[in-house]
Every structure is written in structure tokens, then in C-alpha cells.
Amino acid sequence: MDSLRLFAAIHIVPDDTFTMTFQGLRQTLDYNIIKWVDLHNMHITLRFFGESSPEEVPVITEALKKSVSNIKPFNLTLENTGVFGSRYDPRVVWFGIRENPVLLELHNNISKALEEVEYFGDRQNFVPHITVGRIKEIRDKQFFQQIIDRFSNVKLLTQKVDSFTLYNSELKKEGPIYTGIETFNFNQE
């Protein structure tokens, strides 16, 4: 079997408000060249592994199982819109996540469990977000920034989270296909 492109993530299930906000943002910025994420692929990445061999999957899944032992289900609130990159060279459009101590604890647990099996992270700060679009070209940066500012303080969705999943991402011309390998349920007690 070829290598896998692995990542661990919380799947987001868009509701009507989320969908309307996303579609409104997309339609308003339609004249730019932005590769938008499909609604059914919305997620919060907890850890990106990148290219991995099939032999690594059992080691990764065992570490991820350990990471959820003390995590109870929690609510996540999605709010705000922003960009990664500078005002002059934006690269990614994102929806933000309200600060959540349980989400941070989960991320820290994952990092610690993976380090114990010698999977070390890239040491960047964890900035919980949902990538909604990858920017290829902005034709009017001032107008683009006005639109991002207009959408910047929206409340999008509150979702109960009781698990996360290890996915394989297969890159296709029409967009990525995510296949769940294993789901890790939180402590229900």
C-alpha cells in the first residue's frame, strides 16, 4: 500500500446559520480566485501527520486512544472570520473557535501521547480554526479586507463534540477525499 496523508480532526457538521454565512462569504468574494472547502469536509485539525506509512497507523492510533481517556464531551462555539497571512498577502480564509480549555487540553494530550512514541510536533502554537478557503489570487485587496471585516464578528455554530477521527486525505483534482481510519470517543462517564 502507498503512503497515507494522515491528520487527526474534529468533524464539523454545518447547520443553517453556518451554511448561510459560508455561502454568503463565498458569493461576495466570488470574483477572487479562492479554492473553497466543501461543506462536508469542514473540520478542526488537531494534528497533521502528513505522509505516513501504513505501518505507522497502529502506533499513531494507540497514542490517540490514550489522549482521550480524561476528556469528556464538550461544546465548541464557532465564531469570527479572519485570514492567515498578511493584509497584503492573505493565504487562507478561516472561521475561528471561541477559546475552549477542553479543546486545548485535548490538543495537549494528543501532543504528549504522540511525543511518547516519538512523533514530535512542529512547535507552532495551536490556533484552533476551520480553513474555509485557500486564496490563489485577490483582485481587490481593499474590498477583500472590507468583506472579511464585515464577516469578522459572526457567531456561526455551537456543536457538541464527543470524539475526533484520524483521517487519510487523498488529494484529487476535484478536491480532497477524507476517509476515516479510526474514531476516538471521549469519556462518557
Contact map, one row per residue, 1 for C-alpha under 8 A:
111000000000000000000000000000000000000000000000000001000000000000000000000000000000000000000000000000000000000000000000000000000000000000000000000000000000000000000000000000000000000000000
111100000000000000000000000000000000000000000000000011000000000000000000000000000000000000000000000000000000000000000000000000000000000000000000000000000000000000000000000000000000000000000
111110000000000000000000000000000000000000000000001111000000000000000000000000000000000000000000000000000000000000000000000000000000000000000000000000000000000000000000000000000000000000000
011111000000000000000000000000000000000000000000011111000000000000000000000000000000000000000000000000000000000000000000000000000000000000000000000000000000000000000001110000000000000000000
001111100000000000000000000000000000000000000000111100000000000000000000000000000000000000000000000000000000000000000000000000000000000000000000000000000000000000000001110000000000000000000
000111110000000000000000000000000000000000000001111100000000000000000000000000000000000000000000000000000000000000000000000000000000000000000000000000000000000000000111100000000000000000000
000011111000000000000000000000000000000000001111110000000000000000000000000000000000000000000000000000000000000000000000000000000000000000000000000000000000000000000111100000000000000000000
000001111100000000000000000000000000000000001111000000000000000000000000000000000000000000000000000000000000000000000000000000000000000000000000000000000000000000011110000000000000000000000
000000111110000000000000000000000000000000111110000000000000000000000000000000000000000000000000000000000000000000000000000000000000000000000000000000000000000000011110000000000000000000000
000000011111000000000000000000000000000000111100000000000000000000000000000000000000000000000000000000000000000000000000000000000000000000000000000000000000000010111000000000000000000000000
000000001111100000000000000000000000000011110000000000000000000000000000000000000000000000000000000000000000000000000000000000000000000000000000000000000000000000011000000000000000000000000
000000000111110000000000000000000000000011110000000000000000000000000000000000000000000000000000000000000000000000000000000000000000000000000000000000000000001000000000000000000000000000000
000000000011111000000000000000000000000101000000000000000000000000000000000000000000000000000000000000000000000000000000000000000000000000000000000000000000001000000000000000000000000000000
000000000001111111100000000000000000001101000000000000000000000000000000000000000000000000000000000000000000000000000000000000000000000000000000000000000000100000000000000000000000000000000
000000000000111111100000000000000000000000000000000000000000000000000000000000000000000000000000000000000000000000000000000000000000000000000000000000000000100000000000000000000000000000000
000000000000011111110000000000000000000000000000000000000000000000000000000000000000000000000000000000000000000000000000000000000000000000000000000000000000000000000000000000000000000000000
000000000000011111111000000000000000000000000000000000000000000000000000000000000000000000000000000000000000000000000000000000000000000000000000000000000001100000000000000000000000000000000
000000000000011111111100000000000000000000000000000000000000000000000000000000000000000000000000000000000000000000000000000000000000000000000000000000000001100000000000000000000000000000000
000000000000011111111110000000000000001000000000000000000000000000000000000000000000000000000000000000000000000000000000000000000000000000000000000000000000000000000000000000000000000000000
000000000000000111111111000000000000000000000000000000000000000000000000000000000000000000000000000000000000000000000000000000000000000000000000000000000000000000000000000000000000000000000
000000000000000011111111100000000000000000000000000000000000000000000000000000000000000000000000000000000000000000000000000000000000000000000000000000000001000000000000000000000000000000000
000000000000000001111111110000000000000000000000000000000000000000000000000000000000000000000000000000000000000000000000000000000000000000000000000000000000000000000000000000000000000000000
000000000000000000111111111000000000000000000000000000000000000000000000000000000000000000000000000000000000000000000000000000000000000000000000000000000000000000000000000000000000000000000
000000000000000000011111111100000000000000000000000000000000000000000000000000000000000000000000000000000000000000000000000000000000000000000000000000000000000000000000000000000000000000000
000000000000000000001111111110000000000000000000000000000000000000000000000000000000000000000000000000000000000000000000000000000000000000000000001000100000000000000000000000000000000000000
000000000000000000000111111111000001000000000000000000000000000000000000000000000000000000000000000000000000000000000000000000000000000000000000000000000000000000000000000000000000000000000
000000000000000000000011111111000000000000000000000000000000000000000000000000000000000000000000000000000000000000000000000000000000000000000000000000000000000000000000000000000000000000000
000000000000000000000001111111100000000000000000000000000000000000000000000000000000000000000000000000000000000000000000000000000000000000000000001000000000000000000000000000000000000000000
000000000000000000000000111111110000000000000000000000000000000000000000000000000000000000000000000000000000000000000000000000000000000000000001001000000000000000000000000000000000000000000
000000000000000000000000011111111100000000000000000000000000000000000000000000000000000000000000000000000000000000000000000000000000000000000000000000000000000000000000000000000000000000000
000000000000000000000000000111111000000000000000000000000000000000000000000000000000000000000000000000000000000000000000000000000000000000100000000000000000000000000000000000000000000000000
000000000000000000000000000011111100000000000000000000000000000000000000000000000000000000000000000000000000000000000000000000000000000011100000000000000000000000000000000000000000000000000
000000000000000000000000000001111110000000000000000000000000000000000000000000000000000000000000000000000000000000000000000000000000001111000000000000000000000000000000000000000000000000000
000000000000000000000000000001011111000000000000000000000000000000000000000000000000000000000000000000000000000000000000000000000000111110000000000000000000000000000000000000000000000000000
000000000000000000000000000000001111100000000000000000000000000000000000000000000000000000000000000000000000000000000000000000000000111100000000000000000000000000000000000000000000000000000
000000000000000000000000010000000111110000000000000000000000000000000000000000000000000000000000000000000000000000000000000000000001110000000000000000000000000000000000000000000000000000000
000000000000000000000000000000000011111011000000000000000000000000000000000000000000000000000000000000000000000000000000000000000011100000000000000000000000000000000000000000000000000000000
000000000000000000000000000000000001111111000000000000000000000000000000000000000000000000000000000000000000000000000000000000000000000000000000000000000000000000000000000000000000000000000
000000000000010000100000000000000000111111000000000000000000000000000000000000000000000000000000000000000000000000000000000000000000000000000000000000000000000000000000000000000000000000000
000000000000110000000000000000000000011111000000000000000000000000000000000000000000000000000000000000000000000000000000000000000000000000000000000000000000000000000000000000000000000000000
000000000011000000000000000000000000111111100000000000000000000000000000000000000000000000000000000000000000000000000000000000000000000000000000000000000000000000000000000000000100000000000
000000000011110000000000000000000000111111110000000000000000000000000000000000000000000000000000000000000000000000000000000000000111000000000000000000000000000000000000000000000000000000000
000000001111000000000000000000000000000011111000000000000000000000000000000000000000000000000000000000000000000000000000000000000110000000000000000000000000000000000000000000000000000000000
000000001111000000000000000000000000000001111100000000000000000000000000000000000000000000000000000000000000000000000000000000011110000000000000000000000000000000000000000000000000000000000
000000111100000000000000000000000000000000111111000000000000000000000000000000000000000000000000000000000000000000000000000000011100000000000000000000000000000000000000000000000000000000000
000000111100000000000000000000000000000000011111000000000000000000000000000000000000000000000000000000000010000000000000000000010000000000000000000000000000000000000000000000000000000000000
000000111000000000000000000000000000000000001111100000000000000000000000000000000000000000000000000000000010010000000000000000000000000000000000000000000000000000000000000000000000000000000
000001110000000000000000000000000000000000001111110000000000000000000000000000000000000000000000000000000000000000000000000000000000000000000000000000000000000000000000000000000000000000000
000011100000000000000000000000000000000000000011111100000000000000000000000000000000000000000000000000000000000000000000000000000000000000000000000000000000000000000000000000000000000000000
000111100000000000000000000000000000000000000001111100000000000000000000000000000000000000000000000000000000000000000000000000000000000000000000000000000000000000000000000000000000000000000
001111000000000000000000000000000000000000000000111110000000000000000000000000000000000000000000000000000000000000000000000000000000000000000000000000000000000000000000000000000000000000000
001111000000000000000000000000000000000000000000111111011000000000000000000000000000000000000000000000000000000000000000000000000000000000000000000000000000000000000000000000000000000000000
011100000000000000000000000000000000000000000000001111111000000000000000000000000000000000000000000000000000000000000000000000000000000000000000000000000000000000000000000000000000000000000
111100000000000000000000000000000000000000000000000111111000000000000000000000000000000000000000000000000000000000000000000000000000000000000000000000000000000000000000000000000000000000000
000000000000000000000000000000000000000000000000000011111110000000000000000000000000000000000000000000000000000000000000000000000000000000000000000000000000000000000000000000000000000000000
000000000000000000000000000000000000000000000000000111111111000000000000000000000000000000000000000000000000000000000000000000000000000000000000000000000000000000000000000000000000000000000
000000000000000000000000000000000000000000000000000111111111100000000000000000000000000000000000000000000000000000000000000000000000000000000000000000000000000000000000000000000000000000000
000000000000000000000000000000000000000000000000000000111111110000000000000000000000000000000000000000000000000000000000000000000000000000000000000000000000000000000000000000000000000000000
000000000000000000000000000000000000000000000000000000111111111000000000000000000000000000000000000000000000000000001000000000000000000000000000000000000000000000000000000000000000000000000
000000000000000000000000000000000000000000000000000000011111111100000000000000000000000000000000000000000000000001000000000000000000000000000000000000000000000000000000000000000000000000000
000000000000000000000000000000000000000000000000000000001111111110000000000000000000000000000000000000000000000000000000000000000000000000000000000000000000000000000100000000000000010000000
000000000000000000000000000000000000000000000000000000000111111111000000000000000000000000000000000000000000000000000000000000000000000000000000000000000000000000000000000000000000000000000
000000000000000000000000000000000000000000000000000000000011111111100000000000000000000000000000000000000000010011001000000000000000000000000000000000000000000000000000000000000000000000000
000000000000000000000000000000000000000000000000000000000001111111110000000000000000000000000000000000000000010011000000000000000000000000000000000000000000000000000000000000000000000100000
000000000000000000000000000000000000000000000000000000000000111111111000000000000000000000000000000000000000000000000000000000000000000000000000000000000000000000000000000000000000000100000
000000000000000000000000000000000000000000000000000000000000011111111000000000000000000000000000000000000000000010000000000000000000000000000000000000000000000000000000000000000000000000000
000000000000000000000000000000000000000000000000000000000000001111111110000000000000000000000000000000000100110110000000000000000000000000000000000000000000000000000000000000000000000000000
000000000000000000000000000000000000000000000000000000000000000111111110000000000000000000000000000000000100100000000000000000000000000000000000000000000000000000000000000000000000000111100
000000000000000000000000000000000000000000000000000000000000000011111110000000000000000000000000000000000000000000000000000000000000000000000000000000000000000000000000000000000000000001100
000000000000000000000000000000000000000000000000000000000000000000111111000000000000000000000000000000000000000000000000000000000000000000000000000000000000000000000000000000000000000001100
000000000000000000000000000000000000000000000000000000000000000000111111100000000000000000000000000001000100000000000000000000000000000000000000000000000000000000000000000000000000000001100
000000000000000000000000000000000000000000000000000000000000000000000111110000000000000000000000000000000000000000000000000000000000000000000000000000000000000001000000000000000000000001111
000000000000000000000000000000000000000000000000000000000000000000000011111000000000000000000000000000000000000000000000000000000000000000000000000000000000000111100000000000000000000001110
000000000000000000000000000000000000000000000000000000000000000000000001111100000000000000000000000001000000000000000000000000000000000000000000000000000000000111000000000000000000000000000
000000000000000000000000000000000000000000000000000000000000000000000000111110000000000000000000000000000000000000000000000000000000000000000000000000000000011110000000000000000000000000000
000000000000000000000000000000000000000000000000000000000000000000000000011111000000000000000000110100000000000000000000000000000000000000000000000000000000011110000000000000000000000000000
000000000000000000000000000000000000000000000000000000000000000000000000001111100000000000000000110000000000000000000000000000000000000000000000000000000011111000000000000000000000000000000
000000000000000000000000000000000000000000000000000000000000000000000000000111110000000000000011110000000000000000000000000000000000000000000000000000000011110000000000000000000000000000000
000000000000000000000000000000000000000000000000000000000000000000000000000011111000000000000011110000000000000000000000000000000000000000000000000000001111100000000000000000000000000000000
000000000000000000000000000000000000000000000000000000000000000000000000000001111100000000000011100000000000000000000000000000000000000000000000000000111111000000000000000000000000000000000
000000000000000000000000000000000000000000000000000000000000000000000000000000111110000000001111000000000000000000000000000000000000000000000000000110111100000000000000000000000000000000000
000000000000000000000000000000000000000000000000000000000000000000000000000000011111000000001111000000000000000000000000000000000000000000000000000110010000000000000000000000000000000000000
000000000000000000000000000000000000000000000000000000000000000000000000000000001111110001111100000000000000000000000000000000000000000000000000000100000000000000000000000000000000000000000
000000000000000000000000000000000000000000000000000000000000000000000000000000000111110001111100000000000000000000000000000000000000000000000000000000000000000000000000000000000000000000000
000000000000000000000000000000000000000000000000000000000000000000000000000000000011111111110000000000000000000000000000000000000000000000000000000000000000000000000000000000000000000000000
000000000000000000000000000000000000000000000000000000000000000000000000000000000011111111100000000000000000000000000000000000000000000000000000000000000000000000000000000000000000000000000
000000000000000000000000000000000000000000000000000000000000000000000000000000000000111111000000000000000000000000000000000000000000000000001000100000000000000000000000000000000000000000000
000000000000000000000000000000000000000000000000000000000000000000000000000000000000111111000000000000000000000000000000000000000000000000001000000000000000000000000000000000000000000000000
000000000000000000000000000000000000000000000000000000000000000000000000000000000000111111100000000000000000000000000000000000000000000000000000000000000000000000000000000000000000000000000
000000000000000000000000000000000000000000000000000000000000000000000000000000000011111111111000000000000000000000000000000000000000001000000000000000000000000000000000000000000000000000000
000000000000000000000000000000000000000000000000000000000000000000000000000000000011110011111000000000000000000000000000000000000000011100000000000000000000000000000000000000000000000000000
000000000000000000000000000000000000000000000000000000000000000000000000000000000011100001111100000000000000000000000000000000000011111000000000000000000000000000000000000000000000000000000
000000000000000000000000000000000000000000000000000000000000000000000000000000001111000001111110000000000000000000000000000000000011111000000000000000000000000000000000000000000000000000000
000000000000000000000000000000000000000000000000000000000000000000000000000000001111000000011111000000000000000000000000000000001111100000000000000000000000000000000000000000000000000000000
000000000000000000000000000000000000000000000000000000000000000000000000000001111100000000001111100000000000000000000000000000001111000000000000000000000000000000000000000000000000000000000
000000000000000000000000000000000000000000000000000000000000000000000000000001111100000000000111110000000000000000000000000000011100000000000000000000000000000000000000000000000000000000000
000000000000000000000000000000000000000000000000000000000000000000000000000111110000000000000011111100000000000000000000000000011100000000000000000000000000000000000000000000000000000000000
000000000000000000000000000000000000000000000000000000000000000000000000000111100000000000000001111100000000000000000000000000000000000000000000000000000000000000000000000000000000000000000
000000000000000000000000000000000000000000000000000000000000000000000000000000000000000000000000111110000000000000000000000000000000000000000000000000000000000000000000000000000000000000000
000000000000000000000000000000000000000000000000000000000000000000000000000100000000000000000000111111110000000000000000000000000000000000000000000000000000000000000000000000000000000000000
000000000000000000000000000000000000000000000000000000000000000000000000000000000000000000000000001111111000000000000000000000000000000000000000000000000000000000000000000000000000000000000
000000000000000000000000000000000000000000000000000000000000000000000010010000000000000000000000000111111100000000000000000000000000000000000000000000000000000000000000000000000000000000000
000000000000000000000000000000000000000000000000000000000000000000000000000000000000000000000000000111111110000000000000000000000000000000000000000000000000000000000000000000000000000000000
000000000000000000000000000000000000000000000000000000000000000000000000000000000000000000000000000111111111000000000000000000000000000000000000000000000000000000000000000000000000000000000
000000000000000000000000000000000000000000000000000000000000000000000000000000000000000000000000000011111111100000000000000000000000000000000000000000000000000000000000000000000000000000000
000000000000000000000000000000000000000000000000000000000000000000110010000000000000000000000000000001111111110000000000000000000000000000000000000000000000000000000000000000000000000000000
000000000000000000000000000000000000000000000110000000000000000000000000000000000000000000000000000000111111111000000000000001000000000000000000000000000000000000000000000000000000000000000
000000000000000000000000000000000000000000000000000000000000000000000000000000000000000000000000000000011111111100000000000000000000000000000000000000000000000000000000000000000000000000000
000000000000000000000000000000000000000000000000000000000000000000110000000000000000000000000000000000001111111110000000000000000000000000000000000000000000000000000000000000000000000000000
000000000000000000000000000000000000000000000010000000000000001100100000000000000000000000000000000000000111111111000000000000000000000000000000000000000000000000000000000000000000000000000
000000000000000000000000000000000000000000000000000000000000000000000000000000000000000000000000000000000011111111100001100000000000000000000000000000000000000000000000000000000000000000000
000000000000000000000000000000000000000000000000000000000000000000100000000000000000000000000000000000000001111111110000000000000000000000000000000000000000000000000000000000000000000000000
000000000000000000000000000000000000000000000000000000000000001101100000000000000000000000000000000000000000111111111000000000000000000000000000000000000000000000000000000000000000000000000
000000000000000000000000000000000000000000000000000000000001001100000000000000000000000000000000000000000000011111111111000000000000000000000000000000000000000000000000000000000000000000000
000000000000000000000000000000000000000000000000000000000000000000000000000000000000000000000000000000000000001111111111100000000000000000000000000000000000000000000000000000000000000000000
000000000000000000000000000000000000000000000000000000000000000000000000000000000000000000000000000000000000000111111110000000000000000000000000000000000000000000000000000000000000000000000
000000000000000000000000000000000000000000000000000000000010001000000000000000000000000000000000000000000000000011111110000000000000000000000000000000000000000000000000000000000000000000000
000000000000000000000000000000000000000000000000000000000000000000000000000000000000000000000000000000000000000001111111000000000000000000000000000000000000000000000000000000000000000000000
000000000000000000000000000000000000000000000000000000000000000000000000000000000000000000000000000000000000000001111111100000000000000000000000000000000000000000000000000000000000000000000
000000000000000000000000000000000000000000000000000000000000000000000000000000000000000000000000000000000000001001100111110000000000000000000000000000000000000000000000000000000000000000000
000000000000000000000000000000000000000000000000000000000000000000000000000000000000000000000000000000000000001000100011111100000000000000000000000000000000000000000000000000000000000000000
000000000000000000000000000000000000000000000000000000000000000000000000000000000000000000000000000000000000000000000001111100000000000000000000000000000000000000000000000000000000000000000
000000000000000000000000000000000000000000000000000000000000000000000000000000000000000000000000000000000000000000000000111110000000000000000000000000000000000000000000000000000000000000000
000000000000000000000000000000000000000000000000000000000000000000000000000000000000000000000000000000000000000000000000111111000000000000000000000000000000000000000000000000000000000000000
000000000000000000000000000000000000000000000000000000000000000000000000000000000000000000000000000000000000000000000000001111100000000000000000000000000000000000000000000000000000000000000
000000000000000000000000000000000000000000000000000000000000000000000000000000000000000000000000000000000010000000000000000111110000000000000000000000000000000000000000000000000000000000000
000000000000000000000000000000000000000000000000000000000000000000000000000000000000000000000000000000000000000000000000000011111000000000000000000000000000000000000000000000000000000000000
000000000000000000000000000000000000000000011100000000000000000000000000000000000000000000000001100000000000000000000000000001111100000000000000000000000000000000000000000000000000000000000
000000000000000000000000000000000000000000011000000000000000000000000000000000000000000000000111100000000000000000000000000000111110000000000000000000000000000000000000000000000000000000000
000000000000000000000000000000000000000001111000000000000000000000000000000000000000000000000111100000000000000000000000000000011111000000000000000000000000000000000000000000000000000000000
000000000000000000000000000000000000100001110000000000000000000000000000000000000000000000011110000000000000000000000000000000001111110000000000000000000000000000000000000000000000000000000
000000000000000000000000000000000001100001000000000000000000000000000000000000000000000000011110000000000000000000000000000000000111110000000000000000000000000000000000000000000000000000000
000000000000000000000000000000000111100000000000000000000000000000000000000000000000000000011100000000000000000000000000000000000011111000000000000000000000000000000000000000000000000000000
000000000000000000000000000000000111000000000000000000000000000000000000000000000000000000111000000000000000000000000000000000000011111100000000000000000000000000000000000000000000000000000
000000000000000000000000000000001110000000000000000000000000000000000000000000000000000001111000000000000000000000000000000000000000111111000000000000000000000000000000000000000000000000000
000000000000000000000000000000001110000000000000000000000000000000000000000000000000000000100000000000000000000000000000000000000000011111000000000000000000000000000000000000000000000000000
000000000000000000000000000000011100000000000000000000000000000000000000000000000000000000000000000000000000000000000000000000000000001111100000000000000000000000000000000000000000000000000
000000000000000000000000000000011000000000000000000000000000000000000000000000000000000000000000000000000000000000000000000000000000001111111001000000000000000000000000000000000000000000000
000000000000000000000000000000110000000000000000000000000000000000000000000000000000000000000000000000000000000000000000000000000000000011111000000000000000000000000000000000000000000000000
000000000000000000000000000000000000000000000000000000000000000000000000000000000000000000000000000000000000000000000000000000000000000001111111000000000000000000000000000000000000000000000
000000000000000000000000000000000000000000000000000000000000000000000000000000000000001100000000000000000000000000000000000000000000000001111111100000000000000000000000000000000000000000000
000000000000000000000000000000000000000000000000000000000000000000000000000000000000000000000000000000000000000000000000000000000000000000011111110000000000000000000000000000000000000000000
000000000000000000000000000000000000000000000000000000000000000000000000000000000000000000000000000000000000000000000000000000000000000000011111111000000000000000000000000000000000000000000
000000000000000000000000000010000000000000000000000000000000000000000000000000000000000000000000000000000000000000000000000000000000000001011111111100000000000000000000000000000000000000000
000000000000000000000000000000000000000000000000000000000000000000000000000000000000001000000000000000000000000000000000000000000000000000001111111110000000000000000000000000000000000000000
000000000000000000000000000000000000000000000000000000000000000000000000000000000000000000000000000000000000000000000000000000000000000000000111111111000000000000000000000000000000000000000
000000000000000000000000100110000000000000000000000000000000000000000000000000000000000000000000000000000000000000000000000000000000000000000011111111100000000000000000000000000000000000000
000000000000000000000000000000000000000000000000000000000000000000000000000000001110000000000000000000000000000000000000000000000000000000000001111111110000000000000000000000000000000000000
000000000000000000000000000000000000000000000000000000000000000000000000000000001100000000000000000000000000000000000000000000000000000000000000111111111000000000000000000000000000000000000
000000000000000000000000000000000000000000000000000000000000000000000000000000000000000000000000000000000000000000000000000000000000000000000000011111111000000000000000000000000000000000000
000000000000000000000000100000000000000000000000000000000000000000000000000000011000000000000000000000000000000000000000000000000000000000000000001111111100000000000000000000000000000000000
000000000000000000000000000000000000000000000000000000000000000000000000000000011100000000000000000000000000000000000000000000000000000000000000000111111100000000000000000000000000000000000
000000000000000000000000000000000000000000000000000000000000000000000000000000111000000000000000000000000000000000000000000000000000000000000000000011111110000000000000000000000000000000000
000000000000000000000000000000000000000000000000000000000000000000000000000000111000000000000000000000000000000000000000000000000000000000000000000000111111000000000000000000000000000000000
000000000000000000000000000000000000000000000000000000000000000000000000000011110000000000000000000000000000000000000000000000000000000000000000000000001111100000000000000000000000000000000
000000000000000011001000000000000000000000000000000000000000000000000000000011110000000000000000000000000000000000000000000000000000000000000000000000000111110000000000000000000000000000000
000000000000011011000000000000000000000000000000000000000000000000000000000011100000000000000000000000000000000000000000000000000000000000000000000000000011111000000000000000000000000000000
000000000000000000000000000000000000000000000000000000000000000000000000001111000000000000000000000000000000000000000000000000000000000000000000000000000001111100000000000000000000000000000
000000000001100000000000000000000000000000000000000000000000000000000000001110000000000000000000000000000000000000000000000000000000000000000000000000000000111110000000000000000000000000000
000000000000000000000000000000000000000000000000000000000000000000000000111100000000000000000000000000000000000000000000000000000000000000000000000000000000011111000000000000000000000000000
000000000100000000000000000000000000000000000000000000000000000000000000111100000000000000000000000000000000000000000000000000000000000000000000000000000000001111110000000000000000000000000
000000000000000000000000000000000000000000000000000000000000000000000001110000000000000000000000000000000000000000000000000000000000000000000000000000000000000111110000000000000000000011000
000000000100000000000000000000000000000000000000000000000000000000000000100000000000000000000000000000000000000000000000000000000000000000000000000000000000000011111000000000000000001111000
000000011110000000000000000000000000000000000000000000000000000000000000000000000000000000000000000000000000000000000000000000000000000000000000000000000000000011111100000000000000001110000
000000011110000000000000000000000000000000000000000000000000000000000000000000000000000000000000000000000000000000000000000000000000000000000000000000000000000000111110000000000001111100000
000001111000000000000000000000000000000000000000000000000000100000000000000000000000000000000000000000000000000000000000000000000000000000000000000000000000000000011111000000000001111000000
000001111000000000000000000000000000000000000000000000000000000000000000000000000000000000000000000000000000000000000000000000000000000000000000000000000000000000001111100000000111110000000
000111100000000000000000000000000000000000000000000000000000000000000000000000000000000000000000000000000000000000000000000000000000000000000000000000000000000000000111110000000111100000000
000111100000000000000000000000000000000000000000000000000000000000000000000000000000000000000000000000000000000000000000000000000000000000000000000000000000000000000011111000011110000000000
000110000000000000000000000000000000000000000000000000000000000000000000000000000000000000000000000000000000000000000000000000000000000000000000000000000000000000000001111100011100000000000
000000000000000000000000000000000000000000000000000000000000000000000000000000000000000000000000000000000000000000000000000000000000000000000000000000000000000000000000111110111000000000000
000000000000000000000000000000000000000000000000000000000000000000000000000000000000000000000000000000000000000000000000000000000000000000000000000000000000000000000000011111111000000000000
000000000000000000000000000000000000000000000000000000000000000000000000000000000000000000000000000000000000000000000000000000000000000000000000000000000000000000000000001111110000000000000
000000000000000000000000000000000000000000000000000000000000000000000000000000000000000000000000000000000000000000000000000000000000000000000000000000000000000000000000000111110000000000000
000000000000000000000000000000000000000000000000000000000000000000000000000000000000000000000000000000000000000000000000000000000000000000000000000000000000000000000000001111111000000000000
000000000000000000000000000000000000000000000000000000000000000000000000000000000000000000000000000000000000000000000000000000000000000000000000000000000000000000000000111111111100000000000
000000000000000000000000000000000000000000000000000000000000000000000000000000000000000000000000000000000000000000000000000000000000000000000000000000000000000000000000111100111110000000000
000000000000000000000000000000000000000010000000000000000000000000000000000000000000000000000000000000000000000000000000000000000000000000000000000000000000000000000011110000011111000000000
000000000000000000000000000000000000000000000000000000000000000000000000000000000000000000000000000000000000000000000000000000000000000000000000000000000000000000000011100000001111100000000
000000000000000000000000000000000000000000000000000000000000000000000000000000000000000000000000000000000000000000000000000000000000000000000000000000000000000000001111000000000111111000000
000000000000000000000000000000000000000000000000000000000000000000000000000000000000000000000000000000000000000000000000000000000000000000000000000000000000000000001111000000000011111000000
000000000000000000000000000000000000000000000000000000000000100000000000000000000000000000000000000000000000000000000000000000000000000000000000000000000000000000001110000000000001111100000
000000000000000000000000000000000000000000000000000000000000000000000000000000000000000000000000000000000000000000000000000000000000000000000000000000000000000000111100000000000001111110000
000000000000000000000000000000000000000000000000000000000000000110010000000000000000000000000000000000000000000000000000000000000000000000000000000000000000000000111000000000000000011111000
000000000000000000000000000000000000000000000000000000000000000000010000000000000000000000000000000000000000000000000000000000000000000000000000000000000000000001110000000000000000001111100
000000000000000000000000000000000000000000000000000000000000000000011111100000000000000000000000000000000000000000000000000000000000000000000000000000000000000001100000000000000000000111110
000000000000000000000000000000000000000000000000000000000000000000011111100000000000000000000000000000000000000000000000000000000000000000000000000000000000000000000000000000000000000011111
000000000000000000000000000000000000000000000000000000000000000000000001100000000000000000000000000000000000000000000000000000000000000000000000000000000000000000000000000000000000000001111
000000000000000000000000000000000000000000000000000000000000000000000001000000000000000000000000000000000000000000000000000000000000000000000000000000000000000000000000000000000000000000111
